[in-house]
Amino acid sequence: TPLIHPEDANLLIELLATPTWDDITTTVHYRARRKNGEYIWLETTARLFFDKNSQKQEFQASSRDVTERKQSQEALQQAHTDLQEAYDRTIEGWVKALDLRDRETEGHTQRVTEITVKLARKLNCTEDELVHIRRGALLHDMGKMGIPDEILQKPGPLTDDEWVIMRRHPQYAYQMLNPIKYLERAMIIPYYHHERWDGSGYPHKLKGKDIPLHARLFSVVDVWDALQSDRPYRKGLPSKEIMEYLQKEAGRLFDPEIVDIFIPLITENQK
């Protein structure tokens, strides 16, 4: 019918053509055209009546204008979307600031974030979880903003004393980001991604599945990218050697189930 918005017409046609309904009463929302050509949102509640042979006999329906409610819902959704985008732009700004300070790992954050999201999908993480995983991956090294330049930018291996300071960066990330409510679930990766399957990691020496899943999956990606990347004091390792290392350390440093999923994923990604 020309009175119904073209995007909603099929909804009503399918409803009227359906032989049976799950319930004899149903409610639908659609846009209808007024005399002035403008569309309004209608909420129509219809009841189906049958004759004595159980055949559809008639519909009875009542409608009400819910345009203001729909517009309010759409405005609220748009405001939510705008806020999420503002959050993400802020995070990306922080990451760029860290990249400018720590040029040695420039590009690392973007690479590990992309692969981490792909791995999380393989592990059947929900879309809601993926939002927080992506943010956590982007922010995983944010605590390094608290590490002195002479350690962060040192062109060679760190001393034992320097490693003590470097290993504080997960706590620094927690102190910096934990007060921010919308990053509460994203904090898992920055705070726990240096924990190891056998309990040898830091800062809490968590073991096995006591380590949050998002941190376990990220740690595999993080180490893979670190090993393949050139450093001033060493060249990146060949892919074959990295895969052999991950397999060897599965069950000691890394969750073995995650390594089993990651290796085919990254092999396919490199083709």
C-alpha positions as CSV (number, residue, x, y, z in Angstrom):
1,T,0.0,0.0,0.0
2,P,1.3,3.5,-0.8
3,L,0.4,4.7,2.7
4,I,3.0,2.4,4.3
5,H,6.7,3.3,4.1
6,P,8.4,1.1,1.5
7,E,10.9,-0.3,4.0
8,D,8.1,-1.5,6.3
9,A,5.5,-2.7,3.7
10,N,6.9,-6.2,3.4
11,L,6.7,-6.6,7.2
12,L,2.9,-6.1,7.1
13,I,2.4,-8.2,4.0
14,E,4.2,-11.1,5.5
15,L,2.3,-10.7,8.8
16,L,-1.1,-10.8,7.0
17,A,-0.1,-13.7,4.8
18,T,1.1,-15.9,7.6
19,P,-1.4,-18.8,8.1
20,T,-0.9,-18.9,11.9
21,W,0.6,-16.6,14.5
22,D,2.4,-17.7,17.6
23,D,-0.2,-15.7,19.5
24,I,-3.6,-14.6,18.3
25,T,-2.6,-11.0,19.3
26,T,0.5,-9.3,17.9
27,T,2.0,-5.8,17.9
28,V,3.9,-4.3,15.1
29,H,5.7,-1.0,14.5
30,Y,5.8,0.7,11.1
31,R,5.7,4.1,9.3
32,A,2.6,5.4,7.7
33,R,2.2,8.4,5.5
34,R,0.0,11.3,6.5
35,K,-2.0,13.5,4.1
36,N,0.9,16.1,4.0
37,G,3.3,13.4,2.9
38,E,5.2,13.0,6.2
39,Y,5.6,9.7,7.8
40,I,4.7,8.9,11.4
41,W,5.4,5.8,13.4
42,L,2.4,3.7,14.4
43,E,2.2,1.0,16.9
44,T,-0.6,-1.4,15.8
45,T,-2.0,-4.2,18.0
46,A,-3.9,-6.7,15.9
47,R,-6.1,-9.6,17.0
48,L,-6.9,-12.5,14.8
49,F,-10.4,-14.1,14.8
50,F,-11.2,-17.5,13.4
51,D,-14.5,-19.0,12.2
52,K,-15.8,-22.4,13.5
53,N,-13.7,-24.2,10.9
54,S,-10.5,-22.6,12.4
55,Q,-10.1,-20.5,9.3
56,K,-9.0,-16.9,9.6
57,Q,-12.2,-14.8,9.6
58,E,-11.1,-11.2,10.4
59,F,-8.5,-8.9,12.0
60,Q,-9.3,-6.3,14.6
61,A,-6.6,-3.7,15.1
62,S,-6.0,-0.5,17.0
63,S,-3.2,1.9,16.3
64,R,-1.5,4.8,18.1
65,D,1.1,7.4,17.1
66,V,4.4,6.6,18.8
67,T,6.5,8.9,16.6
68,E,7.8,10.9,19.6
69,R,8.8,7.8,21.4
70,K,10.6,6.4,18.3
71,Q,12.4,9.7,17.8
72,S,13.5,9.8,21.4
73,Q,14.8,6.2,21.1
74,E,16.7,7.1,17.9
75,A,18.2,10.2,19.5
76,L,19.3,8.2,22.6
77,Q,20.9,5.5,20.4
78,Q,22.7,8.2,18.3
79,A,23.9,9.8,21.5
80,H,25.2,6.4,22.7
81,T,26.9,5.8,19.4
82,D,28.5,9.3,19.4
83,L,29.8,8.7,23.0
84,Q,31.3,5.3,22.0
85,E,33.1,6.9,19.1
86,A,34.4,9.6,21.4
87,Y,35.7,7.0,23.8
88,D,37.4,5.2,21.0
89,R,39.0,8.4,19.5
90,T,40.3,9.2,23.0
91,I,41.9,5.8,23.4
92,E,43.5,6.0,19.9
93,G,44.9,9.4,20.9
94,W,46.5,7.9,24.0
95,V,48.0,5.1,21.9
96,K,49.5,7.6,19.4
97,A,51.0,9.5,22.4
98,L,52.7,6.3,23.6
99,D,53.9,5.4,20.1
100,L,55.5,8.9,19.8
101,R,57.3,8.2,23.1
102,D,58.3,4.6,22.4
103,R,59.2,4.4,18.7
104,E,60.7,1.0,19.1
105,T,57.3,-0.6,19.2
106,E,55.6,1.8,16.7
107,G,52.8,-0.1,14.8
108,H,52.9,-3.0,17.4
109,T,49.7,-1.9,19.1
110,Q,47.7,-1.7,15.8
111,R,48.9,-5.1,14.7
112,V,48.2,-6.9,17.9
113,T,44.8,-5.3,18.2
114,E,43.7,-6.5,14.8
115,I,44.9,-10.1,15.4
116,T,43.6,-10.2,18.9
117,V,40.0,-9.3,17.7
118,K,40.3,-12.1,15.0
119,L,41.4,-14.6,17.6
120,A,38.7,-13.6,20.0
121,R,36.1,-14.2,17.3
122,K,37.5,-17.7,16.8
123,L,37.0,-18.3,20.5
124,N,33.4,-17.2,20.1
125,C,33.6,-14.0,22.1
126,T,30.5,-11.9,21.9
127,E,30.3,-8.6,20.0
128,D,30.0,-6.9,23.4
129,E,33.1,-8.6,24.6
130,L,34.9,-7.7,21.4
131,V,34.4,-4.0,22.2
132,H,36.3,-4.3,25.5
133,I,38.9,-6.7,24.0
134,R,39.7,-4.2,21.3
135,R,40.0,-1.3,23.8
136,G,42.1,-3.5,26.1
137,A,44.5,-4.5,23.3
138,L,44.9,-0.9,22.3
139,L,45.7,0.1,25.8
140,H,47.8,-2.9,26.8
141,D,51.1,-1.0,27.1
142,M,49.5,2.2,28.5
143,G,51.3,1.7,31.8
144,K,54.6,2.3,30.0
145,M,53.8,6.0,30.2
146,G,55.0,5.7,33.8
147,I,58.4,4.1,32.9
148,P,61.4,6.5,32.8
149,D,62.7,7.3,29.3
150,E,66.2,5.9,30.1
151,I,64.6,2.5,30.5
152,L,61.8,2.6,28.0
153,Q,64.0,3.9,25.2
154,K,67.2,2.0,26.1
155,P,68.7,0.6,22.8
156,G,69.8,-2.7,24.4
157,P,68.7,-5.4,26.8
158,L,67.6,-4.2,30.3
159,T,69.5,-5.0,33.5
160,D,67.8,-6.9,36.3
161,D,67.1,-3.7,38.2
162,E,65.7,-2.1,35.1
163,W,63.4,-5.1,34.6
164,V,62.1,-4.6,38.1
165,I,60.9,-1.1,37.1
166,M,59.7,-2.2,33.6
167,R,57.5,-4.9,35.2
168,R,55.6,-2.3,37.1
169,H,53.8,-1.1,34.0
170,P,50.7,-3.3,34.5
171,Q,50.2,-1.7,37.9
172,Y,50.7,1.8,36.4
173,A,48.1,1.0,33.8
174,Y,45.7,-0.1,36.5
175,Q,46.3,3.1,38.5
176,M,45.9,5.3,35.4
177,L,42.8,3.6,33.8
178,N,40.9,1.9,36.7
179,P,39.1,5.2,37.8
180,I,37.6,5.4,34.3
181,K,34.3,3.5,34.5
182,Y,33.9,2.7,30.8
183,L,37.3,1.0,30.7
184,E,36.5,-1.3,33.7
185,R,36.2,-4.4,31.5
186,A,38.9,-3.3,29.1
187,M,41.4,-3.2,32.0
188,I,41.7,-7.0,32.0
189,I,44.3,-7.0,29.2
190,P,46.6,-4.1,30.4
191,Y,46.5,-5.5,33.9
192,Y,46.9,-9.3,33.3
193,H,48.6,-9.8,29.9
194,H,52.0,-10.6,31.5
195,E,50.6,-13.4,33.6
196,R,51.7,-16.9,32.5
197,W,50.0,-20.3,32.4
198,D,52.4,-21.8,34.9
199,G,52.2,-18.9,37.4
200,S,55.6,-17.5,36.5
201,G,54.2,-14.2,35.1
202,Y,53.6,-10.8,36.8
203,P,52.2,-8.9,38.6
204,H,50.1,-11.4,40.5
205,K,51.6,-14.8,39.5
206,L,48.2,-16.1,38.5
207,K,48.0,-19.7,37.1
208,G,46.1,-21.4,34.4
209,K,42.4,-20.4,34.0
210,D,42.7,-18.1,37.0
211,I,44.1,-15.7,34.4
212,P,41.2,-14.0,32.7
213,L,40.5,-15.3,29.2
214,H,41.0,-12.0,27.4
215,A,44.4,-11.7,28.9
216,R,45.3,-15.3,28.0
217,L,44.5,-14.8,24.4
218,F,46.2,-11.5,24.2
219,S,49.4,-12.7,25.7
220,V,49.9,-15.2,22.8
221,V,49.4,-12.5,20.2
222,D,51.6,-10.0,22.1
223,V,54.6,-12.5,22.3
224,W,54.1,-13.5,18.7
225,D,54.3,-9.9,17.5
226,A,57.3,-9.1,19.7
227,L,59.3,-12.1,18.4
228,Q,58.6,-11.3,14.8
229,S,59.6,-7.6,15.1
230,D,63.1,-6.2,14.7
231,R,64.7,-4.6,17.7
232,P,67.9,-2.6,17.9
233,Y,69.6,-5.5,19.7
234,R,68.2,-8.4,17.6
235,K,66.4,-9.2,14.4
236,G,62.9,-10.6,14.3
237,L,62.6,-14.4,14.2
238,P,61.3,-16.3,11.2
239,S,57.7,-17.3,11.4
240,K,58.5,-21.0,11.6
241,E,60.7,-20.5,14.6
242,I,58.0,-18.4,16.3
243,M,55.4,-21.1,15.8
244,E,57.8,-23.7,17.2
245,Y,58.4,-21.6,20.2
246,L,54.7,-21.0,20.9
247,Q,54.0,-24.8,20.6
248,K,56.9,-25.6,22.9
249,E,55.7,-23.1,25.5
250,A,52.0,-24.1,25.3
251,G,51.0,-25.5,28.6
252,R,53.9,-23.6,30.4
253,L,53.7,-20.0,29.4
254,F,50.5,-20.0,27.3
255,D,47.0,-21.5,27.4
256,P,47.5,-24.6,25.1
257,E,44.0,-24.4,23.7
258,I,44.5,-20.9,22.6
259,V,47.8,-21.6,21.0
260,D,46.1,-24.5,19.1
261,I,43.6,-22.0,17.7
262,F,46.1,-19.1,17.1
263,I,48.6,-21.0,15.0
264,P,46.2,-21.9,12.1
265,L,44.7,-18.4,12.3
266,I,48.1,-16.6,12.0
267,T,49.3,-19.0,9.3
268,E,46.2,-18.3,7.2
269,N,46.6,-14.6,7.9
270,Q,50.1,-14.6,6.5
271,K,49.2,-16.3,3.2
